[in-house]
Amino acid sequence: MDNSQSYLQELNRWADETKKTLENTNLPENENWIETITDWKASVIRYLEQGEEIMTEDLQVLQDQGQRILNSMVNYYQMDSVPYGKHQLPPLPYAYNALEPYISEEIMHLHHDIHHKAYVEGLNKAEKALYLNLKDKNIIKHWLREQAFNGSGHNLHTIFWFNMTPNSTKYPIKEIKHQLDKDFGSWEKFRELFTNVASSVEGVGWAVLLWNPRSGKLGVQSIEKHQLFQLADSIPLLVLDMWEHAYYLQYKTDKASYIKNWWNIVNWEDVNNRFVEAKNVKWKLY
Ligand SMILES: [Fe+2]
């Protein structure tokens, strides 16, 4: 038997062993991976059955495919990154009715289960089109816009859910308290400024407290259109959803009450954790 044949048999054995391991686990998506490996194994077997010397280039292609499958699988199960098109809706860190009376259970259901889910699905679709299967290069702009819109929507909602808690300290704490005092004069002054930013958002957008590594200061900003994300390079610490779906059902046009009540459920522990992590990012200051 020549070298390429014995190498093919080795690949075939690897496919069998990996499939067996996956079959014996309850890992998520294991059926998809088994299917992928079975497809690849079929090509290996085709060459084996020909029983002839395989061209070096063909062997290389086969080997690369196997390596890619293995890398994606390791990547997927280690969860050290989110594979393209595989974002998931994070579960709420509290019950749907936990933020009542400030935000109703009905809003939380619609907001999380319908609106946030739609962003996750839109982002996955955009990533698949951009990174895995770009068929029409002429519409790349469309998919970039979809990625920005849905990606910002997914990220901001994820921050938003954790930014809130039924057990709010009601006042900033620890490092973030000191920085708010340092940069804005006092917590009350910051709250007034942030409230004004939130009120200024017209219908669809967000109010954001952010850390600006370029100036070494906290700042506030509104984000009015996800696809035109301003202040790239900055890290949002605290966000308030001012899209109408976030409050209209309960507060109708009384945007001011929504903002005022929302301060009762801010999770300052979370804001502080985000701040401490974000401060590790060190840009050269300009
Ligand atoms: Fe929202």
Residues whose N, C-alpha, C, O or C-beta is under 5 A from the ligand:
A	BS01	LIG	D241 W243 A246
